[in-house]
């Protein structure tokens, strides 16, 4: 059943100068209301999915702009409601004028994500697919786009629905037996039930194992460049991003604060963080920069320590590198020798993952591949991999797994069906929050507030 709510309108394209802008209108009677401001064919008598040329005029008949109007009749639209998309000339003033003309007809301005929320409420999208729309809009790398497309196509939802059906089958076996408890009839085969729940638990665990990879693909790899002053951190950042993002001088301590830059390689986003050189200093500003370097190190997904090869190693620096390598724990740590073209001391050759010269471009391509390999090491990923990218989905899957494990434990302890049923139903509830079979107003507000207005 499609619900037709009061019509809403918003600019669906970025505001600014451009060839075309689109104003989207959706809701009960949207076609007829837009028709009141449209000079051209009678939109109410036209077929769905047709485009019509004409003019948008004010209520007093003043022309606003020449437009193309596309109409989508319910339920064959993005929201499931009557929908009109008005393509006008791009530009801040003309686009805003067309929108204001729609609002003057009594149409309400749309809230962030309200069109997609209506699509979900009308069954056009599952909740996980709706979230994928936002992920697709905000994606900053090819792999993030691929992951969002998989979710939008419903691959995650298919898995979740399969899990739910298996747990529903298990719950039915248990609860049917409860209904006939006085007749002492057994419907639940313990071995069959245990096998079913073990398969569900195993599959959920497999999905959960993809979360760390999914998080990196979606949010990018926080990559911290560390080292002593003039080790070449800023030069390397500029070389990777292809522009002078960071100031480079021969003066030690030039970088006083962390500098962030996005860089994409082979479809994977790296969020590069250039840090202040590590050293003891009496300069208050530089000292604060060193503190921020330490904080960036603690939050990193990948750490690159740069050693200036034009200066000989000293014992203090060796200890410093060893300390950072130990502190990095499970975070990949890469030791890079810089300024290889003017290397002064080759005694420590075996300690480096790679030696480069950012100025000469020496081994830079090897470095790029090394960063990708280390960022995804121990993380199985290919273009066809189904990834969990949302912390909300991860949390729901973890809770589901806990309830399934509790049911398995109860089954092995020969607990009665009423106790098993409690955990099985709790597992169903958690899975339902992912696809939207079970939801709350607060949850929807939290999800759709991340969307831009007009989507």
Helices and strands as residue ranges (DSSP letters): E 8-11, E 20-26, H 30-35, E 38-39, G 43-45, E 50-57, E 63-72, E 83-89, H 92-104, E 108-109, H 114-121, H 127-138, H 142-152, H 155-179, G 181-183, H 190-208, H 211-219, E 221-227, H 233-241, E 259-265, E 268-274, H 284-298, E 302-308, H 315-327, E 332-338, G 340-342, G 349-351, E 354-355, H 364-375, H 391-412, H 417-435, H 441-448
